[in-house]
Amino acid sequence: MSKKENSVPYELIWALVGVLLTIGSTFIKVFVINAPWEWLENGIQIHFLGMSYQVGAVLLIGCLGGKKAGVLSQIAYLFIGLTLLPVFAQGGGLNYYQQPSFGYLLGFIPGAWLCGYLAFLAKPTLERLAISCFAGLMGIHLCGILYLILFSALTSANNFLNQFWLWFLQYSLVPLPGQFIVVCTISILAYLFRLLLFY
């Protein structure tokens, strides 16, 4: 673990950056273009992946600021969304826990911690940062799925399995390919930033 990652001012600055990035990225949609070998035949086409860069921001802060900055930023993000401003994808407020997707937001905290922990275990390499991001993403999904199980059991006791499966498809399986693309992008960005910032 670097000395930088242990300093309080450093962690607070990255936590602030993390909150702002997470809020901003919630409203920035992920688009990709078609493969270059298709450009002559079909032209350049832009495809929306049905998600935002929100998860990417969580993982980027873990890779750049470390586990404590990642956790602080996501606790602050949840606090702001539950009490002050509608910064979540579908608004905000104290009743947001009634959204089936709320568990994924809760998962930002352990996801950021896990990503930050692994990213600072040794000298950063692209592979290490990619593994850190994938581990953080899996942490987010694990929390989200556990919340879906509980939420489905409480709200749809008679139709538990069907309701859980529908939400699981919507919030975990369908976005996963797009999130893999985001994770690859974030891994490269984090590696370049860590090289530029010499840590």
C-alpha atoms as an extended CHARMM CRD file, in Angstrom:
* protein
*
       199  EXT
         1         1  MET       CA              0.0000000000        0.0000000000        0.0000000000  PROA      1               0.0000000000
         2         2  SER       CA              1.4340000000        3.3810000000       -0.9210000000  PROA      2               0.0000000000
         3         3  LYS       CA              2.0100000000        6.1530000000        1.5940000000  PROA      3               0.0000000000
         4         4  LYS       CA             -0.2010000000        8.3830000000       -0.5190000000  PROA      4               0.0000000000
         5         5  GLU       CA             -3.1190000000        6.0290000000       -0.1720000000  PROA      5               0.0000000000
         6         6  ASN       CA             -2.7610000000        6.2340000000        3.6270000000  PROA      6               0.0000000000
         7         7  SER       CA             -2.7390000000       10.0310000000        3.9790000000  PROA      7               0.0000000000
         8         8  VAL       CA             -5.9710000000       11.6180000000        5.1990000000  PROA      8               0.0000000000
         9         9  PRO       CA             -5.9470000000       14.6790000000        2.8750000000  PROA      9               0.0000000000
        10        10  TYR       CA             -5.3100000000       12.3970000000       -0.0810000000  PROA      10              0.0000000000
        11        11  GLU       CA             -8.2250000000       10.1300000000        0.8520000000  PROA      11              0.0000000000
        12        12  LEU       CA            -10.5950000000       13.0600000000        1.4410000000  PROA      12              0.0000000000
        13        13  ILE       CA             -9.7300000000       14.6540000000       -1.8930000000  PROA      13              0.0000000000
        14        14  TRP       CA            -10.2990000000       11.3720000000       -3.7370000000  PROA      14              0.0000000000
        15        15  ALA       CA            -13.5140000000       10.7800000000       -1.7880000000  PROA      15              0.0000000000
        16        16  LEU       CA            -14.8100000000       14.1920000000       -2.9080000000  PROA      16              0.0000000000
        17        17  VAL       CA            -13.7810000000       13.4560000000       -6.4930000000  PROA      17              0.0000000000
        18        18  GLY       CA            -15.5150000000       10.0850000000       -6.1630000000  PROA      18              0.0000000000
        19        19  VAL       CA            -18.8180000000       11.6070000000       -5.0290000000  PROA      19              0.0000000000
        20        20  LEU       CA            -18.8010000000       14.1220000000       -7.8610000000  PROA      20              0.0000000000
        21        21  LEU       CA            -17.8280000000       11.4860000000      -10.4380000000  PROA      21              0.0000000000
        22        22  THR       CA            -20.5020000000        9.0670000000       -9.2510000000  PROA      22              0.0000000000
        23        23  ILE       CA            -23.1970000000       11.7550000000       -9.3460000000  PROA      23              0.0000000000
        24        24  GLY       CA            -22.1450000000       13.0020000000      -12.7840000000  PROA      24              0.0000000000
        25        25  SER       CA            -21.6770000000        9.5570000000      -14.2990000000  PROA      25              0.0000000000
        26        26  THR       CA            -25.1660000000        8.4840000000      -13.2010000000  PROA      26              0.0000000000
        27        27  PHE       CA            -26.5260000000       10.6880000000      -15.9860000000  PROA      27              0.0000000000
        28        28  ILE       CA            -23.9320000000        9.9230000000      -18.6930000000  PROA      28              0.0000000000
        29        29  LYS       CA            -25.0480000000        7.0560000000      -20.9010000000  PROA      29              0.0000000000
        30        30  VAL       CA            -22.6910000000        4.4320000000      -22.3450000000  PROA      30              0.0000000000
        31        31  PHE       CA            -22.4950000000        4.2790000000      -26.1300000000  PROA      31              0.0000000000
        32        32  VAL       CA            -20.2490000000        2.2080000000      -28.3990000000  PROA      32              0.0000000000
        33        33  ILE       CA            -19.6550000000        2.3220000000      -32.1210000000  PROA      33              0.0000000000
        34        34  ASN       CA            -19.7380000000       -0.6290000000      -34.4870000000  PROA      34              0.0000000000
        35        35  ALA       CA            -16.5090000000       -2.3880000000      -35.4820000000  PROA      35              0.0000000000
        36        36  PRO       CA            -14.2620000000       -0.5370000000      -37.9660000000  PROA      36              0.0000000000
        37        37  TRP       CA            -14.4680000000       -3.3720000000      -40.5310000000  PROA      37              0.0000000000
        38        38  GLU       CA            -18.2240000000       -2.6740000000      -40.7720000000  PROA      38              0.0000000000
        39        39  TRP       CA            -17.8070000000        1.0480000000      -41.4990000000  PROA      39              0.0000000000
        40        40  LEU       CA            -17.5150000000        0.7090000000      -45.2890000000  PROA      40              0.0000000000
        41        41  GLU       CA            -20.5990000000       -1.4680000000      -45.5480000000  PROA      41              0.0000000000
        42        42  ASN       CA            -22.8490000000        0.0350000000      -42.8370000000  PROA      42              0.0000000000
        43        43  GLY       CA            -21.1830000000        3.3300000000      -41.9590000000  PROA      43              0.0000000000
        44        44  ILE       CA            -20.3760000000        4.3370000000      -38.4030000000  PROA      44              0.0000000000
        45        45  GLN       CA            -23.2560000000        3.3990000000      -36.1190000000  PROA      45              0.0000000000
        46        46  ILE       CA            -23.6740000000        4.3110000000      -32.4600000000  PROA      46              0.0000000000
        47        47  HSD       CA            -25.3020000000        1.8170000000      -30.0760000000  PROA      47              0.0000000000
        48        48  PHE       CA            -26.6370000000        2.6140000000      -26.6040000000  PROA      48              0.0000000000
        49        49  LEU       CA            -25.7770000000       -0.1020000000      -24.0750000000  PROA      49              0.0000000000
        50        50  GLY       CA            -28.7520000000        0.6490000000      -21.8140000000  PROA      50              0.0000000000
        51        51  MET       CA            -26.6870000000        1.8250000000      -18.8620000000  PROA      51              0.0000000000
        52        52  SER       CA            -24.7000000000        4.7340000000      -17.4540000000  PROA      52              0.0000000000
        53        53  TYR       CA            -21.0810000000        5.1100000000      -16.3280000000  PROA      53              0.0000000000
        54        54  GLN       CA            -22.1200000000        5.0370000000      -12.6580000000  PROA      54              0.0000000000
        55        55  VAL       CA            -20.5230000000        1.6670000000      -11.8520000000  PROA      55              0.0000000000
        56        56  GLY       CA            -17.4220000000        2.7330000000      -13.7680000000  PROA      56              0.0000000000
        57        57  ALA       CA            -17.0430000000        5.8100000000      -11.5530000000  PROA      57              0.0000000000
        58        58  VAL       CA            -17.2630000000        3.6690000000       -8.4090000000  PROA      58              0.0000000000
        59        59  LEU       CA            -14.5080000000        1.3810000000       -9.6610000000  PROA      59              0.0000000000
        60        60  LEU       CA            -12.3280000000        4.2070000000      -10.9610000000  PROA      60              0.0000000000
        61        61  ILE       CA            -12.2650000000        5.8520000000       -7.5490000000  PROA      61              0.0000000000
        62        62  GLY       CA            -11.2910000000        2.5590000000       -5.9460000000  PROA      62              0.0000000000
        63        63  CYS       CA             -8.4110000000        2.1780000000       -8.4220000000  PROA      63              0.0000000000
        64        64  LEU       CA             -7.1820000000        5.7570000000       -8.0200000000  PROA      64              0.0000000000
        65        65  GLY       CA             -8.0180000000        6.6600000000       -4.4240000000  PROA      65              0.0000000000
        66        66  GLY       CA             -7.9120000000        3.3260000000       -2.6490000000  PROA      66              0.0000000000
        67        67  LYS       CA            -10.3690000000        1.4630000000       -0.4610000000  PROA      67              0.0000000000
        68        68  LYS       CA            -11.0280000000        4.1820000000        2.1480000000  PROA      68              0.0000000000
        69        69  ALA       CA            -11.6170000000        6.9430000000       -0.4000000000  PROA      69              0.0000000000
        70        70  GLY       CA            -13.8550000000        4.5850000000       -2.3930000000  PROA      70              0.0000000000
        71        71  VAL       CA            -15.9550000000        3.7050000000        0.6450000000  PROA      71              0.0000000000
        72        72  LEU       CA            -16.2220000000        7.3190000000        1.8570000000  PROA      72              0.0000000000
        73        73  SER       CA            -17.2910000000        8.5300000000       -1.5780000000  PROA      73              0.0000000000
        74        74  GLN       CA            -20.0400000000        5.9220000000       -1.8740000000  PROA      74              0.0000000000
        75        75  ILE       CA            -21.3420000000        6.4520000000        1.6590000000  PROA      75              0.0000000000
        76        76  ALA       CA            -21.5500000000       10.1720000000        0.8450000000  PROA      76              0.0000000000
        77        77  TYR       CA            -23.2670000000        9.3970000000       -2.4730000000  PROA      77              0.0000000000
        78        78  LEU       CA            -25.9070000000        7.2550000000       -0.7460000000  PROA      78              0.0000000000
        79        79  PHE       CA            -26.4290000000        9.8950000000        1.9510000000  PROA      79              0.0000000000
        80        80  ILE       CA            -26.9030000000       12.6540000000       -0.6370000000  PROA      80              0.0000000000
        81        81  GLY       CA            -29.3190000000       10.5250000000       -2.6710000000  PROA      81              0.0000000000
        82        82  LEU       CA            -31.3940000000        9.4220000000        0.3100000000  PROA      82              0.0000000000
        83        83  THR       CA            -31.6210000000       12.7950000000        2.0430000000  PROA      83              0.0000000000
        84        84  LEU       CA            -30.6770000000       15.7710000000       -0.1100000000  PROA      84              0.0000000000
        85        85  LEU       CA            -30.7970000000       15.4950000000       -3.8970000000  PROA      85              0.0000000000
        86        86  PRO       CA            -32.2910000000       13.0780000000       -6.4680000000  PROA      86              0.0000000000
        87        87  VAL       CA            -28.8880000000       11.8110000000       -7.6650000000  PROA      87              0.0000000000
        88        88  PHE       CA            -29.8810000000        8.1850000000       -8.2290000000  PROA      88              0.0000000000
        89        89  ALA       CA            -30.8870000000        6.9190000000      -11.6650000000  PROA      89              0.0000000000
        90        90  GLN       CA            -34.5900000000        6.9780000000      -10.7340000000  PROA      90              0.0000000000
        91        91  GLY       CA            -34.5990000000        9.9370000000       -8.3670000000  PROA      91              0.0000000000
        92        92  GLY       CA            -33.8460000000        9.7220000000       -4.6700000000  PROA      92              0.0000000000
        93        93  GLY       CA            -35.3410000000       10.1680000000       -1.2080000000  PROA      93              0.0000000000
        94        94  LEU       CA            -35.6830000000        8.0760000000        1.9300000000  PROA      94              0.0000000000
        95        95  ASN       CA            -38.1500000000        5.7180000000        0.2510000000  PROA      95              0.0000000000
        96        96  TYR       CA            -35.6420000000        4.7280000000       -2.4370000000  PROA      96              0.0000000000
        97        97  TYR       CA            -34.9290000000        1.5110000000       -0.5230000000  PROA      97              0.0000000000
        98        98  GLN       CA            -38.2600000000        0.3410000000       -1.9710000000  PROA      98              0.0000000000
        99        99  GLN       CA            -36.6490000000        0.1520000000       -5.4140000000  PROA      99              0.0000000000
       100       100  PRO       CA            -35.5000000000       -3.3920000000       -6.2200000000  PROA      100             0.0000000000
       101       101  SER       CA            -32.2530000000       -1.9390000000       -7.5880000000  PROA      101             0.0000000000
       102       102  PHE       CA            -31.3360000000       -0.3120000000       -4.2470000000  PROA      102             0.0000000000
       103       103  GLY       CA            -29.1660000000       -3.2860000000       -3.2780000000  PROA      103             0.0000000000
       104       104  TYR       CA            -26.8400000000       -2.5150000000       -6.1700000000  PROA      104             0.0000000000
       105       105  LEU       CA            -26.4060000000        1.0200000000       -4.8100000000  PROA      105             0.0000000000
       106       106  LEU       CA            -25.6090000000       -0.4550000000       -1.3970000000  PROA      106             0.0000000000
       107       107  GLY       CA            -23.1440000000       -2.7170000000       -3.1890000000  PROA      107             0.0000000000
       108       108  PHE       CA            -21.1630000000        0.3390000000       -4.2950000000  PROA      108             0.0000000000
       109       109  ILE       CA            -19.6530000000        0.4840000000       -0.7960000000  PROA      109             0.0000000000
       110       110  PRO       CA            -18.1440000000       -3.0340000000       -0.6480000000  PROA      110             0.0000000000
       111       111  GLY       CA            -17.4620000000       -2.9040000000       -4.3960000000  PROA      111             0.0000000000
       112       112  ALA       CA            -15.3960000000        0.2730000000       -4.0340000000  PROA      112             0.0000000000
       113       113  TRP       CA            -13.6090000000       -1.1620000000       -0.9860000000  PROA      113             0.0000000000
       114       114  LEU       CA            -12.7300000000       -4.4350000000       -2.7130000000  PROA      114             0.0000000000
       115       115  CYS       CA            -11.5820000000       -2.6950000000       -5.8800000000  PROA      115             0.0000000000
       116       116  GLY       CA             -9.4900000000       -0.1920000000       -3.9060000000  PROA      116             0.0000000000
       117       117  TYR       CA             -7.9970000000       -2.8740000000       -1.6840000000  PROA      117             0.0000000000
       118       118  LEU       CA             -6.8640000000       -5.0430000000       -4.6000000000  PROA      118             0.0000000000
       119       119  ALA       CA             -5.6760000000       -2.0870000000       -6.6860000000  PROA      119             0.0000000000
       120       120  PHE       CA             -3.1590000000       -1.0530000000       -4.0220000000  PROA      120             0.0000000000
       121       121  LEU       CA             -1.8270000000       -4.4560000000       -2.9720000000  PROA      121             0.0000000000
       122       122  ALA       CA              1.1710000000       -4.1180000000       -5.2830000000  PROA      122             0.0000000000
       123       123  LYS       CA              2.5690000000       -1.9780000000       -8.0740000000  PROA      123             0.0000000000
       124       124  PRO       CA             -0.2330000000       -1.2490000000      -10.5550000000  PROA      124             0.0000000000
       125       125  THR       CA             -0.3360000000       -3.2160000000      -13.7700000000  PROA      125             0.0000000000
       126       126  LEU       CA             -3.1380000000       -3.2410000000      -16.2930000000  PROA      126             0.0000000000
       127       127  GLU       CA             -3.9610000000       -6.8330000000      -15.3560000000  PROA      127             0.0000000000
       128       128  ARG       CA             -4.0510000000       -6.0900000000      -11.6240000000  PROA      128             0.0000000000
       129       129  LEU       CA             -6.3360000000       -3.0930000000      -12.1110000000  PROA      129             0.0000000000
       130       130  ALA       CA             -8.6140000000       -5.1050000000      -14.4030000000  PROA      130             0.0000000000
       131       131  ILE       CA             -8.8590000000       -7.8670000000      -11.7780000000  PROA      131             0.0000000000
       132       132  SER       CA             -9.5690000000       -5.2160000000       -9.1160000000  PROA      132             0.0000000000
       133       133  CYS       CA            -12.3690000000       -3.7250000000      -11.2070000000  PROA      133             0.0000000000
       134       134  PHE       CA            -13.9220000000       -7.1060000000      -12.0030000000  PROA      134             0.0000000000
       135       135  ALA       CA            -13.7910000000       -8.0730000000       -8.3190000000  PROA      135             0.0000000000
       136       136  GLY       CA            -15.4490000000       -4.7730000000       -7.3710000000  PROA      136             0.0000000000
       137       137  LEU       CA            -18.1330000000       -5.3210000000      -10.0100000000  PROA      137             0.0000000000
       138       138  MET       CA            -18.8330000000       -8.8070000000       -8.6610000000  PROA      138             0.0000000000
       139       139  GLY       CA            -19.0890000000       -7.3340000000       -5.1350000000  PROA      139             0.0000000000
       140       140  ILE       CA            -21.6940000000       -4.8620000000       -6.3640000000  PROA      140             0.0000000000
       141       141  HSD       CA            -23.6890000000       -7.6200000000       -8.0540000000  PROA      141             0.0000000000
       142       142  LEU       CA            -23.4920000000       -9.9350000000       -5.0470000000  PROA      142             0.0000000000
       143       143  CYS       CA            -24.9850000000       -7.2540000000       -2.7850000000  PROA      143             0.0000000000
       144       144  GLY       CA            -27.6030000000       -6.4310000000       -5.3880000000  PROA      144             0.0000000000
       145       145  ILE       CA            -28.6360000000      -10.0670000000       -5.7790000000  PROA      145             0.0000000000
       146       146  LEU       CA            -28.8590000000      -10.6160000000       -2.0100000000  PROA      146             0.0000000000
       147       147  TYR       CA            -31.0590000000       -7.5210000000       -1.7680000000  PROA      147             0.0000000000
       148       148  LEU       CA            -33.2190000000       -8.8110000000       -4.6470000000  PROA      148             0.0000000000
       149       149  ILE       CA            -33.7270000000      -12.1100000000       -2.8180000000  PROA      149             0.0000000000
       150       150  LEU       CA            -34.8390000000      -10.3060000000        0.3380000000  PROA      150             0.0000000000
       151       151  PHE       CA            -36.9200000000       -7.7540000000       -1.5610000000  PROA      151             0.0000000000
       152       152  SER       CA            -38.6410000000      -10.4540000000       -3.6460000000  PROA      152             0.0000000000
       153       153  ALA       CA            -39.4060000000      -12.5080000000       -0.5470000000  PROA      153             0.0000000000
       154       154  LEU       CA            -40.9580000000       -9.5190000000        1.2460000000  PROA      154             0.0000000000
       155       155  THR       CA            -42.9110000000       -8.0390000000       -1.6640000000  PROA      155             0.0000000000
       156       156  SER       CA            -43.8420000000      -11.1020000000       -3.7220000000  PROA      156             0.0000000000
       157       157  ALA       CA            -43.9770000000      -14.0150000000       -1.3170000000  PROA      157             0.0000000000
       158       158  ASN       CA            -46.4960000000      -15.9460000000       -3.4520000000  PROA      158             0.0000000000
       159       159  ASN       CA            -44.5830000000      -15.3520000000       -6.6840000000  PROA      159             0.0000000000
       160       160  PHE       CA            -41.0710000000      -15.1580000000       -5.2650000000  PROA      160             0.0000000000
       161       161  LEU       CA            -39.1090000000      -17.0880000000       -7.8900000000  PROA      161             0.0000000000
       162       162  ASN       CA            -40.7250000000      -15.4560000000      -10.9210000000  PROA      162             0.0000000000
       163       163  GLN       CA            -40.3290000000      -11.9510000000       -9.5220000000  PROA      163             0.0000000000
       164       164  PHE       CA            -36.7330000000      -12.5640000000       -8.4480000000  PROA      164             0.0000000000
       165       165  TRP       CA            -35.8470000000      -13.9640000000      -11.8630000000  PROA      165             0.0000000000
       166       166  LEU       CA            -37.3450000000      -10.9580000000      -13.6850000000  PROA      166             0.0000000000
       167       167  TRP       CA            -35.4160000000       -8.4890000000      -11.5220000000  PROA      167             0.0000000000
       168       168  PHE       CA            -32.2560000000      -10.5890000000      -11.7070000000  PROA      168             0.0000000000
       169       169  LEU       CA            -32.4330000000      -10.4660000000      -15.5150000000  PROA      169             0.0000000000
       170       170  GLN       CA            -33.1280000000       -6.7320000000      -15.5140000000  PROA      170             0.0000000000
       171       171  TYR       CA            -30.4990000000       -5.6270000000      -13.0050000000  PROA      171             0.0000000000
       172       172  SER       CA            -27.7390000000       -8.2610000000      -13.2710000000  PROA      172             0.0000000000
       173       173  LEU       CA            -27.7320000000      -10.3420000000      -16.4440000000  PROA      173             0.0000000000
       174       174  VAL       CA            -28.8290000000       -7.8010000000      -19.0640000000  PROA      174             0.0000000000
       175       175  PRO       CA            -26.4110000000       -5.0040000000      -18.0060000000  PROA      175             0.0000000000
       176       176  LEU       CA            -23.4420000000       -7.3370000000      -17.4240000000  PROA      176             0.0000000000
       177       177  PRO       CA            -21.9760000000       -7.3400000000      -20.9910000000  PROA      177             0.0000000000
       178       178  GLY       CA            -22.0760000000       -3.5350000000      -21.0700000000  PROA      178             0.0000000000
       179       179  GLN       CA            -20.5420000000       -3.3840000000      -17.6060000000  PROA      179             0.0000000000
       180       180  PHE       CA            -17.7000000000       -5.6390000000      -18.7940000000  PROA      180             0.0000000000
       181       181  ILE       CA            -16.9760000000       -3.0860000000      -21.5330000000  PROA      181             0.0000000000
       182       182  VAL       CA            -17.0280000000       -0.2870000000      -18.9520000000  PROA      182             0.0000000000
       183       183  VAL       CA            -14.7210000000       -2.2670000000      -16.6420000000  PROA      183             0.0000000000
       184       184  CYS       CA            -12.1920000000       -2.7450000000      -19.4590000000  PROA      184             0.0000000000
       185       185  THR       CA            -12.3170000000        0.9820000000      -20.2360000000  PROA      185             0.0000000000
       186       186  ILE       CA            -11.9610000000        1.9540000000      -16.5710000000  PROA      186             0.0000000000
       187       187  SER       CA             -9.0250000000       -0.4420000000      -16.1110000000  PROA      187             0.0000000000
       188       188  ILE       CA             -7.1450000000        1.2490000000      -18.9530000000  PROA      188             0.0000000000
       189       189  LEU       CA             -8.0140000000        4.7410000000      -17.6740000000  PROA      189             0.0000000000
       190       190  ALA       CA             -6.9450000000        3.8790000000      -14.1340000000  PROA      190             0.0000000000
       191       191  TYR       CA             -3.6670000000        2.4180000000      -15.3780000000  PROA      191             0.0000000000
       192       192  LEU       CA             -2.8930000000        5.5410000000      -17.4260000000  PROA      192             0.0000000000
       193       193  PHE       CA             -3.8010000000        7.8760000000      -14.5360000000  PROA      193             0.0000000000
       194       194  ARG       CA             -1.6620000000        5.8800000000      -12.1000000000  PROA      194             0.0000000000
       195       195  LEU       CA              1.2770000000        6.1450000000      -14.5360000000  PROA      195             0.0000000000
       196       196  LEU       CA              0.7550000000        9.8850000000      -14.9890000000  PROA      196             0.0000000000
       197       197  LEU       CA              0.4430000000       10.5030000000      -11.2540000000  PROA      197             0.0000000000
       198       198  PHE       CA              3.4910000000        8.2890000000      -10.4370000000  PROA      198             0.0000000000
       199       199  TYR       CA              1.9160000000        5.9710000000       -7.8490000000  PROA      199             0.0000000000
